[in-house]
Amino acid sequence: MMGKRERVGNVMEEMTLEDMITALQEARTAILACGGTEQHGYHLPLSTDYLTAYKISKSVSAQTGCLVLLPLCYSYSGGKLPGTTVISPETTSQVVTEIGLSLTEQEVSNIILFAGHCGTEHLNALRDAGHWIMDAALGTCVAYVPIFSLSKSWIEMLGGGGEQAGKGELEVPQIAS
């Protein structure tokens, strides 16, 4: 007979209905890790963008108790390497908006859109979705957080701007291991 596995944080992929009911009584903040399925060359897996953001989100939940949704694994990328699978920025905005509004119907009032993929089109799509959610659900706060904003060295490498690193692109999928 197996014992009940103890959860760490409120990671929705691991939660039962009973867990969700309890979590929604206590947590008002949810994180949606938003990445992409894209190649970064021969040295990293397709999951790098969303998995890095997701692992960090799970770590935050373990410390704070906030909800962590399953990650959004697709985004826009101009890359054409095999395996890169894209959706349009408009689709990204629509999907994220609908997810956010679904959360607000469950009394979640703070939503963090955590961008693991930091292409300009993707970041703009998340920013738009955040505005649409706040316009539709008054009193909701949506924060848009590009992953590189968490690290001084990433910001310096990017020249202090909001663009993806390009030539000097830094990829650290193990950051939250």
C-alpha positions as CSV (number, residue, x, y, z in Angstrom):
1,M,0.0,0.0,0.0
2,M,1.4,3.3,-1.0
3,G,1.2,6.4,1.3
4,K,0.0,9.7,0.1
5,R,2.8,11.7,-1.5
6,E,3.4,15.1,0.2
7,R,3.1,18.0,-2.2
8,V,5.6,20.9,-2.0
9,G,3.8,24.2,-2.9
10,N,0.7,24.4,-5.0
11,V,1.7,23.0,-8.4
12,M,-1.6,22.3,-10.2
13,E,-0.2,19.3,-12.1
14,E,0.1,17.5,-8.8
15,M,-3.1,18.6,-7.2
16,T,-6.4,16.8,-6.6
17,L,-9.8,18.6,-6.5
18,E,-9.5,18.6,-2.7
19,D,-6.1,20.2,-2.9
20,M,-7.4,22.9,-5.3
21,I,-10.3,23.8,-3.1
22,T,-8.0,24.2,-0.1
23,A,-5.4,26.2,-2.1
24,L,-8.0,28.5,-3.6
25,Q,-9.1,29.4,-0.1
26,E,-5.6,30.5,0.8
27,A,-3.8,31.5,-2.4
28,R,-4.8,34.6,-4.4
29,T,-1.7,34.5,-6.7
30,A,-1.0,32.2,-9.7
31,I,2.0,31.9,-11.9
32,L,1.7,30.9,-15.6
33,A,5.1,30.0,-17.0
34,C,5.1,31.0,-20.7
35,G,7.8,29.5,-22.9
36,G,8.2,28.1,-26.3
37,T,9.0,24.9,-28.1
38,E,12.1,26.0,-30.1
39,Q,15.6,24.9,-30.9
40,H,18.5,26.7,-29.4
41,G,21.1,24.8,-31.4
42,Y,22.6,21.4,-30.8
43,H,23.3,21.9,-27.1
44,L,19.9,22.4,-25.5
45,P,16.5,20.6,-25.6
46,L,13.4,22.0,-27.2
47,S,11.9,22.5,-23.7
48,T,14.5,25.0,-22.5
49,D,12.3,28.1,-22.5
50,Y,9.2,26.8,-20.8
51,L,10.9,24.3,-18.5
52,T,13.3,26.8,-17.0
53,A,10.4,29.2,-16.2
54,Y,8.3,26.3,-14.9
55,K,11.0,25.0,-12.6
56,I,11.6,28.5,-11.1
57,S,7.8,28.9,-10.7
58,K,7.6,25.7,-8.8
59,S,10.4,26.8,-6.5
60,V,8.5,30.1,-5.8
61,S,5.4,28.1,-5.0
62,A,7.3,26.0,-2.5
63,Q,8.4,29.2,-0.7
64,T,5.1,31.1,-1.0
65,G,2.2,28.8,-1.6
66,C,1.1,30.5,-4.8
67,L,-0.6,28.4,-7.5
68,V,1.5,27.3,-10.4
69,L,-0.4,26.4,-13.6
70,L,0.9,24.0,-16.1
71,P,3.2,25.9,-18.5
72,L,2.2,27.4,-21.8
73,C,4.7,25.5,-24.0
74,Y,4.2,27.3,-27.3
75,S,4.9,30.8,-28.5
76,Y,6.0,32.7,-31.6
77,S,9.6,32.3,-32.7
78,G,11.1,33.4,-36.0
79,G,13.5,30.4,-35.8
80,K,13.2,27.7,-38.4
81,L,15.3,24.9,-37.0
82,P,13.7,21.5,-36.9
83,G,11.4,21.0,-34.0
84,T,10.6,24.7,-33.4
85,T,6.8,24.7,-33.2
86,V,5.0,28.1,-33.1
87,I,1.7,29.8,-32.6
88,S,1.0,33.4,-33.5
89,P,1.4,36.3,-31.0
90,E,-2.4,36.9,-31.4
91,T,-3.1,33.3,-30.4
92,T,-0.7,33.6,-27.5
93,S,-2.6,36.7,-26.3
94,Q,-6.0,35.0,-26.7
95,V,-5.0,31.8,-24.9
96,V,-3.3,33.7,-22.0
97,T,-6.3,36.0,-21.6
98,E,-8.7,33.1,-21.4
99,I,-6.6,31.3,-18.9
100,G,-6.3,34.5,-16.8
101,L,-10.0,35.1,-16.9
102,S,-10.7,31.5,-15.9
103,L,-8.5,32.1,-12.9
104,T,-10.3,35.3,-11.9
105,E,-13.6,33.4,-11.9
106,Q,-12.0,31.2,-9.2
107,E,-11.1,34.3,-7.0
108,V,-7.4,34.5,-8.1
109,S,-6.7,38.2,-8.1
110,N,-2.9,38.3,-8.8
111,I,-1.5,36.6,-11.9
112,I,2.2,36.5,-12.8
113,L,2.9,35.9,-16.5
114,F,6.5,34.5,-16.3
115,A,8.1,34.6,-19.7
116,G,10.8,31.9,-20.3
117,H,10.9,32.8,-24.0
118,C,11.8,36.4,-24.4
119,G,11.4,37.1,-28.1
120,T,9.9,40.6,-28.7
121,E,6.6,39.3,-30.2
122,H,6.0,36.9,-27.4
123,L,6.7,39.5,-24.7
124,N,4.3,41.9,-26.4
125,A,1.7,39.2,-26.6
126,L,1.9,38.6,-22.9
127,R,1.8,42.3,-22.1
128,D,-1.3,42.7,-24.2
129,A,-3.0,39.7,-22.5
130,G,-2.2,41.2,-19.1
131,H,-3.9,44.4,-20.1
132,W,-6.9,42.6,-21.5
133,I,-7.3,40.5,-18.3
134,M,-7.1,43.6,-16.1
135,D,-9.6,45.5,-18.3
136,A,-12.1,42.5,-18.2
137,A,-11.7,41.7,-14.5
138,L,-11.4,44.9,-12.5
139,G,-9.3,44.5,-9.4
140,T,-7.1,41.9,-10.9
141,C,-3.4,42.6,-10.9
142,V,-1.3,41.0,-13.7
143,A,2.5,41.2,-13.6
144,Y,4.5,40.4,-16.7
145,V,8.0,39.1,-15.8
146,P,10.6,38.2,-18.4
147,I,13.0,35.6,-17.0
148,F,16.0,37.7,-17.7
149,S,14.7,40.4,-15.4
150,L,15.6,38.1,-12.4
151,S,19.3,38.2,-13.0
152,K,21.6,41.2,-13.0
153,S,24.1,39.4,-15.2
154,W,21.4,38.6,-17.8
155,I,20.3,42.2,-17.8
156,E,23.9,43.4,-18.3
157,M,24.5,40.8,-21.0
158,L,21.4,42.1,-22.8
159,G,22.6,45.6,-22.6
160,G,19.9,46.6,-20.1
161,G,17.2,46.2,-22.7
162,G,14.3,44.0,-23.3
163,E,15.5,42.1,-26.3
164,Q,16.6,38.5,-26.4
165,A,20.4,38.1,-26.1
166,G,20.9,37.1,-29.7
167,K,24.6,36.4,-30.4
168,G,25.5,36.1,-26.7
169,E,22.3,34.3,-25.9
170,L,22.5,32.8,-22.4
171,E,20.5,29.7,-21.8
172,V,20.5,28.1,-18.3
173,P,17.9,25.3,-18.2
174,Q,19.5,24.0,-15.0
175,I,19.0,27.3,-13.1
176,A,16.2,25.8,-10.9
177,S,17.4,22.2,-10.7
